């Protein structure tokens, strides 16, 4: 997982596993630190995985990446 910073937060990247495959997902956050962003992701991981799977199934990808934002 990694984080890209911007003035209003940034993004963290995680991978969704299904079988032997992995799908890159990007979560946009407003947190100022990577630690805060990852804590938020882990707290809501089940919900983000559900949303990511739904977007993947419907083909909602941006350049091959599932893009999500904070709840």
C-alpha positions as CSV (number, residue, x, y, z in Angstrom):
1,X,0.0,0.0,0.0
2,X,1.2,3.5,-0.7
3,X,0.1,7.1,-0.3
4,X,0.2,10.0,-2.6
5,X,-0.1,13.4,-0.9
6,X,-2.0,16.5,-2.0
7,X,-3.2,19.7,-0.3
8,X,-6.5,18.2,0.7
9,X,-5.4,14.7,1.7
10,X,-4.3,12.1,-0.7
11,X,-4.8,8.5,-1.8
12,X,-3.9,5.2,-0.5
13,X,-3.6,2.1,-2.6
14,X,-4.6,-1.4,-1.6
15,X,-5.3,-4.6,-3.4
16,X,-8.5,-6.6,-3.5
17,X,-8.0,-10.3,-3.6
18,X,-10.3,-12.7,-5.3
19,X,-9.0,-16.2,-5.9
20,X,-5.5,-16.0,-7.3
21,X,-6.1,-12.6,-8.8
22,X,-5.5,-9.1,-7.3
23,X,-7.2,-5.9,-8.2
24,X,-5.6,-2.5,-7.5
25,X,-7.9,-0.1,-5.7
26,X,-7.3,3.5,-4.8
27,X,-9.0,5.3,-1.9
28,X,-9.1,9.1,-1.8
29,X,-8.9,10.5,1.7
30,X,-8.9,13.8,3.4
31,X,-6.5,12.7,6.2
32,X,-3.2,14.6,6.5
33,X,-1.1,11.5,7.5
34,X,-0.7,8.1,6.1
35,X,-1.2,6.5,9.5
36,X,-4.7,8.2,9.8
37,X,-5.7,7.1,6.3
38,X,-4.6,3.5,6.8
39,X,-6.4,3.4,10.2
40,X,-9.6,4.6,8.5
41,X,-9.2,2.0,5.7
42,X,-8.7,-0.9,8.2
43,X,-11.7,0.3,10.2
44,X,-14.0,0.2,7.2
45,X,-12.2,-2.5,5.1
46,X,-15.3,-4.7,4.8
47,X,-17.4,-1.9,3.3
48,X,-14.6,-0.7,0.9
49,X,-14.1,-4.3,-0.3
50,X,-17.8,-4.7,-0.9
51,X,-17.9,-1.4,-2.9
52,X,-14.8,-2.3,-4.8
53,X,-16.2,-5.7,-5.8
54,X,-19.4,-4.1,-7.0
55,X,-17.5,-1.5,-9.1
56,X,-15.3,-4.2,-10.5
57,X,-18.3,-6.4,-11.4
58,X,-20.0,-3.5,-13.2
59,X,-16.8,-2.5,-15.0
60,X,-16.4,0.9,-13.2
61,X,-12.6,1.2,-13.5
62,X,-10.4,4.2,-14.2
63,X,-7.3,3.1,-16.1
64,X,-7.7,-0.4,-14.8
65,X,-8.0,0.7,-11.1
66,X,-11.1,0.7,-8.8
67,X,-11.3,4.2,-7.5
68,X,-13.1,4.8,-4.1
69,X,-13.5,7.8,-1.8
70,X,-14.2,8.1,1.9
71,X,-17.5,7.1,3.3
